[in-house]
Amino acid sequence: MQAMRYASERSALGDQPVVVLTDRLAHRRLCIAQHGAALLNFETDVGGAMFDLADGYRDASEIVARPGSRFAIMAPFAGRIADARYRFDGQLQDLQPGVVGSERASRHGFVRGVDFDVSALNADDDGARVTLGSAAIRPQPGYPHAIDLAVTFSLDAGGLTLEARMRNVGNDAAPCFFGWHPYFRLAASLVDGWQLQIPAQTLIRTDATLIALPGAAAYVPLDDAPALDFREPRAIGDSILDQGYTDLEADTDGRIRTRLRDPSSGLGIAVWQERGVMHAFTADTASRDARRAIALEPMECMADAFNRPECAQAIRLEPGAERSFRCGVEIELS
């Protein structure tokens, strides 16, 4: 009897439980930690040898310590919230009551350190998939809301798909949006020689704390910011990126693709999303392996969206309602 192309199984990395999804035909393998639902590996066959496209956590201790928020699931918000304060439905909220000065910092949501439950794990002729769920987003200082979160990773012939679903299980409308913080590498080298293409028309300009400038000042046409313009594929070079991009243009199939390619090998990826913004970070301040991977972060809304009037409708989730966000990774070889 011929073995099925796809497989899914539970495993462990040290004392940390993980899930492994495998495509035996294409020689691809995903490994996802239950802690934080963080992708650890995305291995693929390149020229007869397995290569890991993911620069994720390397061992159990990193899974727990979360350096660099590698492949973090960001919910109920992504990026930073200015001064850890926001106003929603007329109520001022403080995510860090009693904290003052430079210690005030709220970023990347509430689930990076949460142990997710495996609510579904299966494989068939079409693919392998796992759904990881969490009920950890519950009323807390500065966030008096309850959100159930489910994240499904799928591996199929098209590559990796991630689908996040957020359901408001509280009694009042809640602000929430989703983001993913993956780090990718295409070679054992600095990112400088890799080519990047971001199909955006507008740069999100920020202050020194990476909070978008007020009002219309946050939005800069890329014609006016040539040093950060990657509408056409070009080498990253010495560019230092920690930038959000918006007004993203979709391909004819409806997917918005940010592309990264190593011209020396022809290995490339397309990070796709259905809407939102793309944040690019060249990992210059990473605690290890600076500039040896690039974070390409699909986000449903821009950072600090809780404080942006133009994002108010996009982040609002009524009681009992559910919203989903899909993104993923396609492998491109030339």
Disulfide bonds with the S-S distance in Angstrom:
none
